[in-house]
Amino acid sequence: QVRLVESGGGLVQVGGSLRLSCAASTRTLNSYVVGWFRQAPGKEREFVGVIGLNNENTNYADFAKGRFTISRDVRRNMVYLQMNSLKPEDTAVYHCAARHRTGSEFGAWGQGTQVTVSS
Protein backbone atom coordinates (compact mmCIF):
# COMPACT_ATOMS: atom_id res chain seq x y z
CA GLN A 1 0.00 0.00 0.00
CA VAL A 2 1.01 3.60 -0.52
CA ARG A 3 2.27 5.36 2.62
CA LEU A 4 0.57 8.64 3.49
CA VAL A 5 1.47 11.54 5.75
CA GLU A 6 -0.89 14.41 6.55
CA SER A 7 0.20 17.89 7.51
CA GLY A 8 -1.13 21.42 7.75
CA GLY A 9 -3.36 21.15 10.77
CA GLY A 10 -3.39 23.71 13.51
CA LEU A 11 -5.49 26.14 15.48
CA VAL A 12 -7.59 28.69 13.62
CA GLN A 13 -10.30 31.17 14.44
CA VAL A 14 -13.90 30.67 13.42
CA GLY A 15 -14.23 31.63 9.78
CA GLY A 16 -10.58 30.98 9.08
CA SER A 17 -8.96 28.66 6.58
CA LEU A 18 -6.53 25.78 6.54
CA ARG A 19 -5.03 23.70 3.79
CA LEU A 20 -4.23 20.15 4.72
CA SER A 21 -1.76 18.13 2.70
CA CYS A 22 -1.61 14.43 2.06
CA ALA A 23 1.79 13.30 0.86
CA ALA A 24 2.77 9.95 -0.53
CA SER A 25 6.16 8.88 0.73
CA THR A 26 7.19 6.66 -2.14
CA ARG A 27 4.47 5.65 -4.56
CA THR A 28 2.58 7.93 -6.86
CA LEU A 29 -0.98 8.86 -5.95
CA ASN A 30 -1.96 8.97 -9.58
CA SER A 31 -3.36 5.45 -9.36
CA TYR A 32 -5.26 6.07 -6.12
CA VAL A 33 -8.58 7.50 -5.17
CA VAL A 34 -7.86 9.70 -2.15
CA GLY A 35 -10.40 10.43 0.54
CA TRP A 36 -10.43 12.66 3.56
CA PHE A 37 -12.03 11.62 6.82
CA ARG A 38 -12.23 13.19 10.24
CA GLN A 39 -12.84 12.07 13.77
CA ALA A 40 -13.73 14.25 16.72
CA PRO A 41 -13.21 13.08 20.31
CA GLY A 42 -15.91 10.65 21.31
CA LYS A 43 -17.37 10.63 17.81
CA GLU A 44 -17.29 8.15 14.98
CA ARG A 45 -15.07 8.73 12.01
CA GLU A 46 -16.93 10.52 9.25
CA PHE A 47 -16.39 11.03 5.58
CA VAL A 48 -15.31 14.49 4.45
CA GLY A 49 -14.69 14.16 0.74
CA VAL A 50 -12.91 12.26 -1.97
CA ILE A 51 -11.09 12.93 -5.20
CA GLY A 52 -11.07 10.36 -7.95
CA LEU A 53 -8.46 9.43 -10.48
CA ASN A 54 -9.80 12.31 -12.51
CA ASN A 55 -8.70 15.40 -10.59
CA GLU A 56 -12.01 17.11 -11.22
CA ASN A 57 -14.07 14.18 -10.01
CA THR A 58 -14.80 15.03 -6.38
CA ASN A 59 -17.54 14.30 -3.89
CA TYR A 60 -18.13 15.89 -0.51
CA ALA A 61 -20.14 15.37 2.59
CA ASP A 62 -22.98 17.83 2.95
CA PHE A 63 -21.22 19.76 5.69
CA ALA A 64 -18.20 20.24 3.43
CA LYS A 65 -19.95 21.38 0.27
CA GLY A 66 -19.24 24.98 -0.55
CA ARG A 67 -16.50 25.21 2.07
CA PHE A 68 -14.00 22.42 1.41
CA THR A 69 -12.13 21.63 -1.78
CA ILE A 70 -9.97 18.62 -2.56
CA SER A 71 -7.33 18.89 -5.24
CA ARG A 72 -4.22 17.18 -6.55
CA ASP A 73 -0.75 18.46 -7.26
CA VAL A 74 0.57 15.78 -9.55
CA ARG A 75 4.08 17.24 -9.72
CA ARG A 76 4.48 17.12 -5.96
CA ASN A 77 2.54 13.87 -5.55
CA MET A 78 0.22 15.57 -3.09
CA VAL A 79 -3.48 15.81 -2.40
CA TYR A 80 -4.85 18.85 -0.60
CA LEU A 81 -7.91 19.58 1.46
CA GLN A 82 -8.61 23.29 1.40
CA MET A 83 -10.97 24.22 4.22
CA ASN A 84 -12.60 27.63 4.35
CA SER A 85 -15.15 29.22 6.65
CA LEU A 86 -14.19 26.87 9.43
CA LYS A 87 -16.58 26.25 12.27
CA PRO A 88 -16.00 24.92 15.79
CA GLU A 89 -17.69 21.68 14.79
CA ASP A 90 -14.93 21.15 12.23
CA THR A 91 -12.54 20.46 15.10
CA ALA A 92 -11.24 16.93 14.62
CA VAL A 93 -8.31 14.83 13.60
CA TYR A 94 -8.24 14.70 9.82
CA HIS A 95 -6.95 11.67 7.97
CA CYS A 96 -6.32 11.04 4.33
CA ALA A 97 -6.78 7.59 2.90
CA ALA A 98 -6.06 5.98 -0.42
CA ARG A 99 -7.79 3.32 -2.43
CA HIS A 100 -5.98 1.88 -5.40
CA ARG A 101 -7.87 1.98 -8.63
CA THR A 102 -8.11 -1.81 -8.48
CA GLY A 103 -9.08 -1.89 -4.81
CA SER A 104 -12.45 -1.94 -3.11
CA GLU A 105 -11.68 -0.04 0.08
CA PHE A 106 -9.44 2.63 1.57
CA GLY A 107 -6.61 0.47 2.79
CA ALA A 108 -3.89 3.07 3.32
CA TRP A 109 -4.29 5.72 6.03
CA GLY A 110 -2.17 8.58 7.23
CA GLN A 111 -1.46 9.28 10.88
CA GLY A 112 -3.80 12.25 11.01
CA THR A 113 -3.41 15.96 11.63
CA GLN A 114 -5.26 17.92 14.30
CA VAL A 115 -7.54 20.77 13.30
CA THR A 116 -8.87 22.97 16.07
CA VAL A 117 -11.28 25.82 15.41
CA SER A 118 -11.71 28.25 18.27
CA SER A 119 -15.15 29.61 19.02
Sequence and secondary structure as in RCSB ss.txt:
>XXXX:A:sequence
QVRLVESGGGLVQVGGSLRLSCAASTRTLNSYVVGWFRQAPGKEREFVGVIGLNNENTNYADFAKGRFTISRDVR
RNMVYLQMNSLKPEDTAVYHCAARHRTGSEFGAWGQGTQVTVSS
>XXXX:A:secstr
   EEEE  EEEETT  EEEEEEESSS STTEEEEEEEE TTS  EEEEEE SSTT EEE TTTTTTEEEEEETT
TTEEEEEE S  GGG EEEEEEEEETT SS  EE   EEEEEE 
